[in-house]
Amino acid sequence: ADEVIVTNPQETFSKSSIIENVSGCSLAIECVGEPTFLQSLRCLKPEGRMVLVGNVNNSTVNLPIGLCILNSLKVVGSDSIAAEELSSLFDFLTQTGLRP
């Protein structure tokens, strides 16, 4: 990753306030779920991808279909991932230079 952004759910942000001169993220790994789902989705650049790996509560989210269609966004679910596995994944991506 060129940039890693960690925020808390009470904090609102925009792409431009986090990374200047960047049109958005190509990948968001959503580990929290409903509290940060829309923020993660809105940070994606066109043709960006969000992988869902966590959900801290049972709340539902409203998916902004128009945003997804206009920007050709992909939202992919994953059954689960342990913290150690996530760390190993980031290490692997860094060592190999692979980009999702």
GROMACS elastic network, one bead per residue, 0.5 to 0.9 nm:
[ bonds ]
;  ai    aj funct       b0    kb
    1     4     6  0.66195   500
    1    27     6  0.89295   500
    1    90     6  0.84645   500
    1    93     6  0.83312   500
    1    94     6  0.77206   500
    1    99     6  0.77881   500
    3    19     6  0.82021   500
    3    25     6  0.86961   500
    5    18     6  0.77247   500
    7    10     6  0.83923   500
    7    11     6  0.66151   500
    7    12     6  0.84995   500
    7    13     6  0.86961   500
    7    36     6  0.87297   500
    8    11     6  0.55652   500
    8    12     6  0.84633   500
    8    35     6  0.88396   500
    8    36     6  0.79449   500
    9    12     6  0.74033   500
    9    32     6  0.89574   500
    9    35     6  0.56111   500
    9    36     6  0.56269   500
    9    39     6  0.87769   500
   10    35     6  0.84539   500
   10    36     6  0.89342   500
   12    39     6  0.75755   500
   13    16     6  0.83084   500
   13    17     6  0.63586   500
   13    18     6  0.71117   500
   13    39     6  0.74619   500
   13    43     6  0.89632   500
   14    17     6  0.52839   500
   14    18     6  0.65524   500
   14    19     6  0.88276   500
   14    39     6  0.79803   500
   14    42     6  0.79308   500
   14    43     6  0.69710   500
   15    18     6  0.54580   500
   15    19     6  0.61321   500
   15    20     6  0.76847   500
   15    22     6  0.77999   500
   15    23     6  0.74296   500
   15    24     6  0.59941   500
   15    25     6  0.83360   500
   15    42     6  0.79430   500
   15    43     6  0.55236   500
   15    44     6  0.84035   500
   16    19     6  0.55465   500
   16    20     6  0.52515   500
   16    21     6  0.73782   500
   16    22     6  0.74634   500
   16    23     6  0.80496   500
   16    24     6  0.82713   500
   17    20     6  0.67297   500
   19    22     6  0.59663   500
   19    23     6  0.85366   500
   19    24     6  0.79722   500
   20    23     6  0.83666   500
   22    25     6  0.79732   500
   22    45     6  0.89801   500
   23    43     6  0.87740   500
   23    44     6  0.83061   500
   23    45     6  0.59060   500
   23    46     6  0.85723   500
   24    42     6  0.85787   500
   24    43     6  0.55192   500
   24    44     6  0.50941   500
   24    46     6  0.79703   500
   24    48     6  0.83390   500
   25    28     6  0.68006   500
   25    43     6  0.59639   500
   25    45     6  0.53577   500
   25    46     6  0.87819   500
   25    48     6  0.66994   500
   25    49     6  0.84675   500
   26    43     6  0.87481   500
   26    44     6  0.58833   500
   26    45     6  0.58621   500
   26    46     6  0.78874   500
   26    47     6  0.73253   500
   26    49     6  0.61563   500
   26    50     6  0.83935   500
   26   100     6  0.83655   500
   27    44     6  0.68291   500
   27    45     6  0.85844   500
   27    48     6  0.57806   500
   27    50     6  0.56651   500
   27    51     6  0.76619   500
   27   100     6  0.72590   500
   28    40     6  0.62423   500
   28    41     6  0.76080   500
   28    43     6  0.79694   500
   28    44     6  0.71239   500
   28    48     6  0.80584   500
   28    49     6  0.64289   500
   28    51     6  0.63502   500
   28    52     6  0.85318   500
   29    40     6  0.81238   500
   29    49     6  0.85706   500
   29    50     6  0.57845   500
   29    52     6  0.62179   500
   29    53     6  0.70321   500
   30    33     6  0.63089   500
   30    36     6  0.76536   500
   30    37     6  0.68386   500
   30    40     6  0.68742   500
   30    41     6  0.89716   500
   30    50     6  0.67616   500
   30    51     6  0.59758   500
   30    53     6  0.60066   500
   30    54     6  0.65516   500
   30    55     6  0.84490   500
   31    36     6  0.87090   500
   31    37     6  0.89925   500
   31    51     6  0.85283   500
   31    52     6  0.64101   500
   31    53     6  0.51459   500
   31    55     6  0.65042   500
   31    56     6  0.82339   500
   32    35     6  0.66586   500
   32    36     6  0.63441   500
   32    37     6  0.74843   500
   32    52     6  0.84181   500
   32    53     6  0.78943   500
   32    54     6  0.51958   500
   32    56     6  0.55174   500
   32    57     6  0.84033   500
   33    36     6  0.59540   500
   33    37     6  0.53327   500
   33    52     6  0.73047   500
   33    53     6  0.81298   500
   33    54     6  0.58076   500
   33    56     6  0.61834   500
   33    57     6  0.74286   500
   33    58     6  0.88856   500
   33    59     6  0.84451   500
   33    60     6  0.89385   500
   33    61     6  0.85863   500
   34    37     6  0.50365   500
   34    38     6  0.76563   500
   34    55     6  0.68595   500
   34    56     6  0.76812   500
   34    57     6  0.72797   500
   34    58     6  0.81514   500
   34    59     6  0.61704   500
   34    60     6  0.65538   500
   34    61     6  0.58921   500
   35    38     6  0.79616   500
   35    39     6  0.85915   500
   35    55     6  0.87880   500
   35    56     6  0.82345   500
   35    57     6  0.85576   500
   35    59     6  0.86897   500
   35    61     6  0.89206   500
   36    39     6  0.53687   500
   36    40     6  0.62084   500
   36    41     6  0.86907   500
   37    40     6  0.52820   500
   37    41     6  0.62044   500
   37    42     6  0.87026   500
   37    52     6  0.88466   500
   37    61     6  0.75483   500
   38    42     6  0.60261   500
   38    43     6  0.85772   500
   38    61     6  0.80820   500
   38    62     6  0.84356   500
   38    63     6  0.79386   500
   38    64     6  0.85040   500
   39    42     6  0.52311   500
   39    43     6  0.63204   500
   40    43     6  0.52828   500
   40    44     6  0.69541   500
   40    50     6  0.75519   500
   41    44     6  0.56626   500
   41    48     6  0.87520   500
   41    49     6  0.84259   500
   41    50     6  0.68372   500
   41    67     6  0.88779   500
   41    68     6  0.85705   500
   41    73     6  0.83651   500
   41    75     6  0.84948   500
   42    45     6  0.80926   500
   42    67     6  0.81797   500
   43    48     6  0.89020   500
   44    47     6  0.78490   500
   44    48     6  0.51437   500
   44    49     6  0.70281   500
   44    50     6  0.78039   500
   44    71     6  0.86423   500
   44    73     6  0.76522   500
   45    48     6  0.52179   500
   45    49     6  0.85938   500
   45    71     6  0.73068   500
   45    73     6  0.81361   500
   46    49     6  0.88956   500
   46    68     6  0.88183   500
   46    70     6  0.80632   500
   46    72     6  0.60207   500
   46    73     6  0.64338   500
   47    68     6  0.89338   500
   47    71     6  0.59318   500
   47    74     6  0.70473   500
   48    71     6  0.78740   500
   48    72     6  0.73759   500
   48    73     6  0.52024   500
   48    74     6  0.63892   500
   48    75     6  0.87464   500
   49    73     6  0.58479   500
   49    75     6  0.58711   500
   49    76     6  0.74478   500
   49   100     6  0.88271   500
   50    73     6  0.79102   500
   50    74     6  0.62460   500
   50    76     6  0.61546   500
   50    77     6  0.84434   500
   51    74     6  0.83886   500
   51    75     6  0.60325   500
   51    77     6  0.57887   500
   51    78     6  0.69173   500
   52    55     6  0.81070   500
   52    75     6  0.73927   500
   52    76     6  0.61179   500
   52    78     6  0.58249   500
   52    79     6  0.85262   500
   52    80     6  0.85448   500
   53    76     6  0.89945   500
   53    77     6  0.66704   500
   53    78     6  0.53161   500
   53    79     6  0.68315   500
   53    80     6  0.53744   500
   53    81     6  0.62409   500
   54    78     6  0.83550   500
   54    79     6  0.86193   500
   54    80     6  0.67401   500
   54    81     6  0.78404   500
   55    58     6  0.72334   500
   55    59     6  0.86530   500
   56    59     6  0.87395   500
   57    60     6  0.88450   500
   62    65     6  0.87567   500
   63    66     6  0.87964   500
   63    67     6  0.86464   500
   63    68     6  0.82112   500
   64    67     6  0.55167   500
   64    68     6  0.65398   500
   64    69     6  0.88801   500
   65    68     6  0.51158   500
   65    69     6  0.61024   500
   65    70     6  0.85274   500
   66    69     6  0.51628   500
   66    70     6  0.59345   500
   66    71     6  0.83390   500
   67    70     6  0.53423   500
   67    71     6  0.59842   500
   67    72     6  0.81017   500
   67    73     6  0.78290   500
   68    71     6  0.54121   500
   68    72     6  0.55562   500
   68    74     6  0.73753   500
   68    75     6  0.87426   500
   69    72     6  0.50572   500
   69    73     6  0.67560   500
   70    73     6  0.80259   500
   77    80     6  0.87696   500
   78    81     6  0.77668   500
   81    84     6  0.82006   500
   81    85     6  0.61392   500
   81    86     6  0.64681   500
   82    85     6  0.51497   500
   82    86     6  0.63204   500
   82    87     6  0.87155   500
   83    86     6  0.51043   500
   83    87     6  0.62467   500
   83    88     6  0.86269   500
   84    87     6  0.51295   500
   84    88     6  0.61792   500
   84    89     6  0.86103   500
   85    89     6  0.60649   500
   85    90     6  0.87022   500
   86    90     6  0.63640   500
   86    91     6  0.86691   500
   87    90     6  0.52500   500
   87    91     6  0.62589   500
   87    92     6  0.86351   500
   88    91     6  0.50063   500
   88    92     6  0.60550   500
   88    93     6  0.86044   500
   89    92     6  0.50553   500
   89    93     6  0.62043   500
   89    94     6  0.85935   500
   90    93     6  0.51254   500
   90    94     6  0.61325   500
   90    95     6  0.85959   500
   91    94     6  0.51119   500
   91    95     6  0.60845   500
   91    96     6  0.85637   500
   92    95     6  0.51767   500
   92    96     6  0.60332   500
   92    97     6  0.81426   500
   92    98     6  0.81460   500
   93    96     6  0.53739   500
   93    97     6  0.55828   500
   93    98     6  0.51675   500
   93    99     6  0.67668   500
   93   100     6  0.84503   500
   94    97     6  0.53017   500
   94    98     6  0.71908   500
   94    99     6  0.87786   500
   95    98     6  0.80861   500
   96    99     6  0.88705   500
